[in-house]
Amino acid sequence: AQSVTQPDIHITVSEGASLELRCNYSYGATPYLFWYVQSPGQGLQLLLKYFSGDTLVQGIKGFEAEFKRSQSSFNLRKPSVHWSDAAEYFCAVYDYKLSFGAGTTVTVRA
Amino acid sequence: GAVVSQHPSRVICKSGTSVKIECRSLDFQATTMFWYRQFPKKSLMLMATSNEGSKATYEQGVEKDKFLINHASLTLSTLTVTSAHPEDSSFYICSAELADNYNEQFFGPGTRLTVL
């Protein structure tokens, strides 16, 4: 069965600094991978997705992610964080249903 | 873009009563919808997969008689929490699958259920 691991429970980053959130997946075939963001008390918003093709994926809000098959990873990055990026971030893999990682809480300090 | 709504956004009910939560795909038809439950500071747990015109498929450990799911049309799925108890208090999120787009799911804003 597919699974997703997000090793970092909580990350604190200064505004303007870069951000990288880690995601490792376990899946036999080529995975469909997603990154979602959730603000407090809200639903999930899709940041970006990978199905095939170019392994560097651009998303909304200045986020990007790189699929590395050799490392079974799909890490999310943003070059310069804004205070509004403080939220919960979930990586997910699709195999007839979505399996989510445990999530990473991002705190942005001024 | 594809928009999914949920109603109500918040509901408070007494123990023993039933609560219905609606999930609608506003600008697309969804053959398949999903219901998730999220505990505080936790990930989303898939409860069931709802297919239009057929019975829902429940995940292991989810009581189908307690969490009734109906998917009567291509734009509406409902989750009814029957005989609610305080331990059913949670954040419930639905999603709708866009079948022609690599099965991408679009999520509703969630419903906060509090059972007193």
Interface residues (C-beta under 8 A of the other chain):
Chain A: Y32 F34 Y36 G41 Q42 G43 L44 Q45 L46 K49 F51 F90 Y94 K97 L98 S99 F100 G101 A102 G103 T105
Chain B: V4 Q6 F34 K41 K42 S43 L44 L46 T49 F91 I93 S95 Y102 N103 E104 Q105 F106 F107 G108 P109 G110 R112
